[in-house]
Amino acid sequence: MRKIAHLVAAFIILFSLSACNQQQKETNTPGKPSSTGQKETTDQGTPAPPVQQEPNDDSTATPPDEKGTTDQDTPAPPVQEEKVYQNKIFKEVVVTDSGDKIIVKGKAQVFEGVFQYVLYEGEKVLIQDHYQTAGAPAWGEFELSFDKKLVAANNIKLELFVFSAKDGSKENPLEIPISTP
């Protein structure tokens, strides 16, 4: 009985080794990519030539237009940089043109979140008001807008500031020139 068990075990081992050897030959045949990630070799042990893949029919290259250029050849339009204004209590202040409005956006770090603004034409006051946002120490965001008709002149400036709690004078004024295209 033992002889039969040993014979069956030997047969299973030989069968397993044969199957492994066959699998090894299949993965290392020339012209066929290896699934193990190992370098391919021929039966003589020399490296197999690299397998070249044919291009895919679903290529995503941009075809040339009538002038013979592609999308990558056309330069992007120049981006006009926004001027950014800031001081100790105002930061990231930018002026943008939005149709019939001039918009001023930024952040302020002011006591109780309140600051004042004045829009001047030369020395003449066009608008004088205040704005409330998040209070210090937070940086509160703000957005002011003015009609373009109001700022049609060339000598327009916006002044952002806070009043001093000590004597009521202007503190940390930030002057921003306003112009329309």
C-alpha positions as CSV (number, residue, x, y, z in Angstrom):
1,M,0.0,0.0,0.0
2,R,2.9,2.3,0.8
3,K,4.4,1.7,-2.6
4,I,1.2,2.8,-4.3
5,A,1.1,6.0,-2.2
6,H,4.7,6.8,-3.1
7,L,4.0,6.1,-6.7
8,V,1.0,8.4,-6.7
9,A,2.9,11.2,-5.0
10,A,5.8,10.9,-7.4
11,F,3.3,11.0,-10.3
12,I,1.7,14.2,-8.9
13,I,5.1,15.8,-8.5
14,L,6.2,15.0,-12.0
15,F,2.9,16.2,-13.4
16,S,3.2,19.5,-11.5
17,L,6.8,20.0,-12.6
18,S,5.9,19.3,-16.2
19,A,3.0,21.8,-16.1
20,C,5.3,24.5,-14.6
21,N,7.9,23.9,-17.2
22,Q,5.3,24.2,-20.0
23,Q,4.0,27.4,-18.5
24,Q,7.6,28.8,-18.3
25,K,8.1,28.0,-22.0
26,E,4.9,29.8,-22.9
27,T,5.8,33.0,-21.1
28,N,9.3,33.2,-22.5
29,T,8.6,32.5,-26.2
30,P,10.1,35.1,-28.5
31,G,7.7,37.8,-29.8
32,K,5.3,37.2,-27.0
33,P,5.3,39.6,-24.0
34,S,6.2,38.2,-20.6
35,S,3.5,38.3,-18.0
36,T,6.0,38.1,-15.2
37,G,7.7,41.4,-16.0
38,Q,11.1,39.5,-16.4
39,K,13.4,40.1,-19.4
40,E,12.5,37.8,-22.3
41,T,15.0,35.3,-23.6
42,T,15.2,33.0,-26.5
43,D,15.8,29.2,-26.2
44,Q,19.5,29.8,-26.5
45,G,19.5,32.2,-23.5
46,T,20.1,35.4,-25.5
47,P,17.8,38.4,-25.0
48,A,14.8,38.4,-27.3
49,P,14.2,41.4,-29.6
50,P,11.8,44.0,-28.2
51,V,8.2,43.7,-29.2
52,Q,6.9,46.7,-31.1
53,Q,3.3,47.6,-30.7
54,E,1.3,48.8,-33.6
55,P,-0.4,52.2,-33.3
56,N,-3.9,52.1,-32.0
57,D,-6.7,53.2,-34.5
58,D,-8.2,55.4,-31.9
59,S,-5.5,58.0,-32.0
60,T,-6.3,61.3,-30.4
61,A,-3.9,63.5,-32.4
62,T,-5.4,66.8,-33.5
63,P,-5.7,66.9,-37.2
64,P,-4.4,70.0,-38.9
65,D,-6.9,72.7,-40.0
66,E,-7.0,74.3,-43.4
67,K,-3.9,76.3,-42.7
68,G,-1.8,73.3,-41.7
69,T,-1.6,74.0,-38.0
70,T,-2.9,72.1,-35.0
71,D,-4.4,73.2,-31.7
72,Q,-1.0,73.0,-30.1
73,D,0.5,75.5,-32.7
74,T,-1.9,78.3,-31.9
75,P,-0.7,80.7,-29.2
76,A,-2.9,81.5,-26.3
77,P,-4.2,85.1,-26.2
78,P,-2.3,87.3,-23.8
79,V,-3.7,87.4,-20.3
80,Q,-4.0,90.8,-18.9
81,E,-2.6,90.8,-15.4
82,E,-4.7,92.3,-12.7
83,K,-3.0,94.8,-10.5
84,V,-3.2,93.8,-6.8
85,Y,-3.3,96.4,-4.1
86,Q,-2.5,95.9,-0.4
87,N,-1.2,97.4,2.8
88,K,-1.2,96.4,6.5
89,I,-5.0,95.9,6.8
90,F,-6.2,95.4,3.2
91,K,-4.9,92.6,0.9
92,E,-5.6,91.0,-2.5
93,V,-7.6,94.0,-3.6
94,V,-8.3,93.9,-7.4
95,V,-10.3,96.1,-9.7
96,T,-12.3,94.4,-12.5
97,D,-14.6,95.6,-15.2
98,S,-17.9,93.8,-15.4
99,G,-20.2,95.2,-18.1
100,D,-21.6,98.4,-16.8
101,K,-20.0,98.1,-13.3
102,I,-16.5,98.5,-11.8
103,I,-16.0,95.9,-9.1
104,V,-13.5,96.1,-6.3
105,K,-12.8,92.8,-4.4
106,G,-10.4,92.1,-1.6
107,K,-9.9,91.2,2.0
108,A,-9.8,93.4,5.1
109,Q,-8.5,92.8,8.6
110,V,-10.2,95.6,10.6
111,F,-11.6,96.1,14.1
112,E,-15.2,94.9,14.2
113,G,-15.0,94.3,10.5
114,V,-15.8,97.9,9.6
115,F,-13.9,100.1,7.2
116,Q,-14.7,103.2,5.2
117,Y,-14.3,104.0,1.5
118,V,-14.4,107.2,-0.5
119,L,-14.5,107.5,-4.3
120,Y,-12.9,110.7,-5.5
121,E,-12.8,112.6,-8.8
122,G,-9.8,114.8,-8.2
123,E,-10.7,116.3,-4.8
124,K,-14.4,116.0,-5.3
125,V,-16.1,113.2,-3.3
126,L,-18.4,111.1,-5.5
127,I,-19.3,108.4,-2.9
128,Q,-18.5,108.1,0.8
129,D,-19.7,105.1,2.8
130,H,-18.6,102.2,5.0
131,Y,-18.5,98.4,4.6
132,Q,-18.8,95.7,7.2
133,T,-17.2,92.3,6.9
134,A,-15.7,89.7,9.3
135,G,-13.9,91.3,12.2
136,A,-10.2,91.0,13.0
137,P,-8.2,88.9,13.5
138,A,-10.0,87.2,10.6
139,W,-9.5,88.5,7.1
140,G,-13.0,89.3,5.9
141,E,-13.8,89.4,2.2
142,F,-15.5,92.4,0.6
143,E,-16.9,93.5,-2.8
144,L,-17.7,97.0,-3.8
145,S,-19.3,98.0,-7.1
146,F,-19.7,101.3,-8.9
147,D,-21.5,102.3,-12.1
148,K,-19.2,102.8,-15.0
149,K,-20.9,106.1,-15.8
150,L,-19.8,107.4,-12.4
151,V,-16.2,106.7,-13.0
152,A,-16.0,107.9,-16.7
153,A,-13.5,110.6,-15.9
154,N,-9.8,110.0,-15.9
155,N,-8.8,111.2,-12.4
156,I,-10.8,108.7,-10.3
157,K,-9.4,107.1,-7.2
158,L,-10.9,104.9,-4.5
159,E,-9.6,105.2,-0.9
160,L,-10.0,102.4,1.7
161,F,-9.2,103.2,5.3
162,V,-10.4,102.9,8.9
163,F,-11.0,105.7,11.5
164,S,-8.6,105.8,14.4
165,A,-10.3,104.9,17.7
166,K,-7.9,107.3,19.4
167,D,-8.4,110.5,17.5
168,G,-10.8,109.8,14.6
169,S,-8.1,110.3,11.9
170,K,-7.7,108.1,8.8
171,E,-5.5,105.0,9.4
172,N,-3.9,102.7,6.9
173,P,-5.3,104.4,3.8
174,L,-5.1,102.4,0.6
175,E,-5.5,104.5,-2.6
176,I,-6.5,102.6,-5.8
177,P,-6.7,104.4,-9.2
178,I,-9.9,103.6,-11.1
179,S,-9.9,103.7,-14.9
180,T,-12.3,102.6,-17.5
181,P,-11.1,101.1,-20.8
